[in-house]
Amino acid sequence: MYLDEINSLTDKITAARKMKDRQINDVEYFIKSDVSIEQDKKKLLDIHKAVITKSKIRIRYFALSSGESTRIIHPYALINYRNAIYVAAYCEKRSSIRDFKISRILEYEVLSEKFIFPKDFSLKEYMKNNFGIYRDGVYKLKLHVFYPMSYIVSEKIWVSNQKITWNEDKSIIFEATMEGKTEIISWVLSMGSNVKVLEPEELKLKIKDEVERIKQYYIDGQTKRLK
């Protein structure tokens, strides 16, 4: 919907750079899946502009883990992931780069104060081995994926360091170092009985525990979520 407008804005800025020697960098995008932009139009375009002009933003943000807080961020890049838009930004409160979901930014103000874009920041490197948008730990993963899911998994580059070994029964051994434990667990569970975790042991136990929790939903009419 608004993606065409954003792309048009990017094209105009790029054209302007060629005409004048401006110190404005192209906006970077990292697209992990098909995108449908449904967030507030003005908020998105204002943040897009702040990325380009290197303007700090004061935000009131809702985080699932800690609730609401006010932060000042340095927006580096927009990321489209699973029909949601995030801004990768340096957070002054946390003194680190974080991913902020646009829809969870409750209030914002683009400030006149500028930030210096770090020369060593690369969005490609930042997202290189991240499985999704979460950054909650790394797994050195080894999976035995069975046919036909083996073909589906093999057809995609999930992370740059992945290694796939084919077996005679059309199954594969999938190996990779991935960041984002929450989404890795969800991904493995989505393959059901078509996958067996070989390594690490921690992931085996988490999958086993999750399967047991799921089973309880269907035993004795259990409807409440287990904790």
C-alpha positions in Angstrom: 0.0 0.0 0.0 2.4 2.7 1.2 5.4 0.8 -0.1 5.1 2.4 -3.5 5.1 5.8 -1.9 8.2 5.0 0.1 10.0 3.6 -2.9 9.1 6.7 -4.8 10.5 8.9 -2.1 13.7 6.9 -2.1 14.0 7.3 -5.8 13.6 11.0 -5.6 16.2 11.3 -2.9 18.6 9.1 -4.9 18.1 11.3 -7.9 18.7 14.5 -5.9 22.0 13.1 -4.7 23.2 12.7 -8.2 22.3 16.3 -9.0 23.8 17.8 -5.8 26.6 16.7 -3.6 24.6 16.0 -0.5 25.7 14.2 2.6 22.7 11.9 2.7 23.0 8.1 2.6 20.5 5.9 0.8 18.0 4.2 3.1 18.8 0.6 3.6 16.1 -2.1 3.6 16.4 -5.8 4.6 13.4 -7.8 3.4 13.0 -11.2 5.0 9.6 -11.9 3.4 6.7 -10.4 1.4 5.6 -7.1 2.9 2.2 -5.6 3.4 2.6 -2.2 5.1 -0.4 -1.5 7.3 1.1 0.9 9.9 0.3 4.5 10.3 1.3 6.3 7.1 2.7 9.5 8.7 4.7 7.7 11.4 6.3 5.5 8.8 7.2 8.3 6.5 8.5 10.5 9.3 10.8 7.7 10.6 11.9 7.0 7.0 12.9 10.6 6.7 14.7 10.5 10.0 16.8 7.6 8.7 17.8 9.6 5.7 18.5 12.8 7.5 20.2 11.1 10.5 17.9 12.7 12.9 17.4 11.4 16.5 13.9 10.4 17.5 12.3 10.4 21.0 9.8 7.6 21.3 7.4 6.2 23.8 7.7 2.5 23.1 5.9 -0.6 24.3 8.1 -3.7 24.7 6.5 -7.1 25.5 9.2 -7.8 28.1 9.3 -4.5 30.0 6.2 -2.5 29.1 6.2 1.2 28.2 9.3 3.4 28.3 10.7 6.6 26.7 13.8 6.4 24.7 15.9 8.4 22.3 17.0 6.4 19.3 19.3 6.9 16.3 17.5 5.2 13.4 19.8 3.3 11.0 17.6 1.3 8.7 14.1 0.1 8.1 13.5 -3.7 8.1 10.4 -5.4 6.7 9.7 -8.7 8.3 6.6 -10.9 8.2 4.2 -8.1 7.3 5.6 -5.8 10.0 8.1 -3.0 9.8 10.9 -2.4 12.3 13.6 0.2 12.6 17.1 -0.9 13.5 18.3 1.9 15.8 20.9 2.7 18.4 19.1 3.1 21.7 20.7 5.7 24.0 19.0 4.1 27.0 20.4 0.6 26.4 23.6 1.7 24.7 23.2 -0.8 21.9 21.5 -1.4 18.6 17.9 -2.7 18.9 15.0 -3.5 16.6 11.9 -1.4 17.3 8.6 -2.5 15.8 6.9 0.5 14.3 3.4 -0.5 15.5 4.7 -0.5 19.1 5.9 3.1 18.9 3.1 4.8 20.8 4.3 8.3 20.4 7.3 9.9 18.7 9.1 13.2 18.0 11.7 13.6 15.4 14.4 15.8 17.0 16.5 18.5 15.4 19.6 16.9 16.9 21.6 14.8 14.5 23.5 11.6 15.1 26.7 10.3 13.4 26.1 7.2 11.4 28.7 4.6 12.4 31.1 3.8 9.6 31.3 0.1 10.7 27.6 -0.5 10.6 26.4 -2.8 7.8 22.8 -3.9 7.7 23.8 -7.0 5.8 26.3 -8.0 8.5 23.8 -7.0 11.2 21.2 -9.4 9.8 23.5 -12.0 8.4 22.9 -15.0 10.6 19.8 -13.8 12.4 16.9 -16.1 12.0 14.1 -13.6 12.0 13.9 -10.5 14.1 14.6 -11.8 17.7 18.1 -11.5 19.1 17.7 -13.8 22.2 20.6 -16.2 21.8 22.6 -18.3 19.4 22.2 -22.0 18.5 24.8 -24.1 16.7 22.1 -26.1 15.0 22.1 -29.6 13.5 18.8 -31.0 12.2 17.8 -34.2 10.5 15.0 -33.1 8.1 13.0 -35.7 6.4 11.3 -35.9 3.0 9.4 -33.9 1.7 10.2 -31.1 4.1 13.9 -31.7 3.2 13.3 -30.2 -0.3 11.5 -27.2 1.1 14.3 -26.4 3.6 17.0 -27.0 1.0 15.4 -24.5 -1.4 16.1 -21.5 0.8 19.1 -19.8 2.2 18.1 -19.3 5.8 21.5 -18.0 6.9 24.8 -17.5 5.1 26.7 -20.2 7.0 24.3 -23.0 6.5 25.4 -26.4 5.3 23.2 -29.1 3.8 24.1 -32.8 3.3 21.8 -35.1 1.4 21.1 -38.6 2.4 20.1 -41.6 0.2 16.5 -41.5 1.6 16.1 -37.9 0.4 16.4 -36.5 3.9 19.0 -33.9 4.7 21.3 -32.9 7.6 21.0 -29.2 8.1 23.8 -27.4 10.0 24.0 -23.7 10.8 24.8 -21.2 13.5 21.7 -19.1 14.0 20.7 -16.2 16.3 17.2 -15.9 17.5 16.2 -18.8 19.8 12.5 -17.9 20.0 12.0 -18.1 16.2 14.2 -21.1 15.7 12.1 -23.1 18.2 9.0 -22.0 16.3 10.5 -22.9 13.0 11.5 -26.4 14.2 8.0 -27.0 15.7 6.4 -25.9 12.4 8.0 -28.9 10.6 6.3 -31.3 13.0 7.5 -35.0 12.7 9.5 -34.1 9.5 12.4 -32.9 11.6 14.6 -34.3 14.4 16.9 -32.1 16.4 20.4 -33.6 16.6 22.1 -30.7 18.3 22.2 -28.8 20.6 20.9 -30.6 23.6 19.3 -27.4 24.9 17.1 -27.2 21.8 16.1 -30.9 22.1 14.9 -30.3 25.6 13.0 -27.1 24.7 11.3 -28.8 21.8 10.4 -31.8 24.0 9.0 -29.5 26.7 6.9 -27.5 24.2 5.5 -30.7 22.7 4.5 -31.9 26.1 2.7 -28.5 26.8 0.9 -28.8 23.4 -0.3 -32.3 24.3 -1.8 -31.1 27.5 -4.2 -28.9 25.6 -5.9 -32.0 24.2 -5.9 -34.1 27.4 -9.0 -34.1 29.7 -10.5 -31.0 27.9 -7.6 -28.8 29.0 -8.1 -25.3 27.6 -6.0 -23.0 29.8 -2.5 -22.2 28.7 0.1 -23.9 30.9 2.8 -21.9 32.5 
